[in-house]
Amino acid sequence: MKKMLQKLKSELRPEKIIEVDEIVKKINQLLTKNKVKAECVKGGSIAKGTSLKNDYDIDLFVRFDYKYKDKEISDILEPILKQNFDVERVHGSRDYFQIHNEFLIEIVPVIKINDYKKALNVTDMSPLHVNYIKKKLRKEQMDEIRLAKQFCKAAKVYGAESYIKGFSGHILDLLIIHYDSFENLIKEAVEWNPKVIIDIEKQLENPMKELDKAKTHSPLIIVDPIQPCRNAAAALSNEKFNRFIDTCKKFLMNPNREFFKVKKLNKEKIKNKKLSNEELFFFEAESLEGKKDVVGAKIMKVYEYLKRKIKKHEFKIMKTDWEFSDKGIIYFIIKKEKLSNTEIISGPPLKEKEGVKRFKQKHKKAFIKKNRIFAEEKRKYREAEKLIKDLLKEKYVVERVKRVKRVKKS
């Protein structure tokens, strides 16, 4: 395993250093020229030295002096950037800017702070997180972070976006600092059970009691080294947590390079996995215009809605997954069967007399079993094909995506 990981480290390192110093310098010159007390600095993986090969999205922060705390700093920055750059304004908790060049460059205005208690916006904390990682990270650990990122990308558990709810780059930075290496991380992860609590700087005696309950719902609790009242892993879902552990177990049983290959959902490969008594429903979802995080979350909700409705109508889902980049891909492999003519609908327990009365009024063929009322009704959908066709026309779906198209032919 060690030999393979060592080779992967060299392969994951960027082949060239992305020169952003000139852009940073130009922005600082513009700030000075316009007599704005602010400084542009590098952020994200480009600042920490943990960028992956062929993954060159660049984060820059423009740190405004604290005297601007009551000003709309996005409005101040926009005309300054437009003096030299073709920028696009993106709406967020505080608006930021994108330059679509050879690489995507995001320029984020923040208020310069040294104490988290003075933060006016979550983005104000980002430069402090970058500085902490740079201070704690040893040079050889940069490769360990790259391994962890690539492993998580391949496992589809990477990203803090609301439609992913996975391991952010910041979480992986902190996990590598805590466990020292990628290999140690995956060996420890197979033993994880919710709740896993990590407090690198040992700031809290009892994180579960001292942190706000809303911040401890996630299965992984990482006390933020800069902001001890924050769980850095609060957005991580149970599904992504469990998938990561399961992938670590599989990797340790059979370590190989396949666990680091990012594979897009492919209709033909999925089709080959289904059995003769199963049917594949493969969809492409065209998203509405908007911020990627928002449109991705809408596609995720459509996927979850379809999944929930298919199960509710008692069709058996054998395999399913989804992904989103420039468009959404959704698939279900469903057991091919014709359901019975009737279905049993569960009503309220008998002690809820008003609920029972309303249930009887609605359902004529009601019966009692084990202190609960049930009814037998004619089933609306006996075949999955008709159900899914109707689901795609429902208001919940059409309001969230421009179009969902079933792909039947390769």
Order of alpha helices (4+ residues) and beta strands (2+ residues): alpha-alpha-beta-alpha-beta-alpha-beta-beta-beta-alpha-alpha-alpha-alpha-beta-alpha-beta-alpha-alpha-beta-alpha-beta-beta-beta-alpha-beta-beta-alpha-alpha-beta
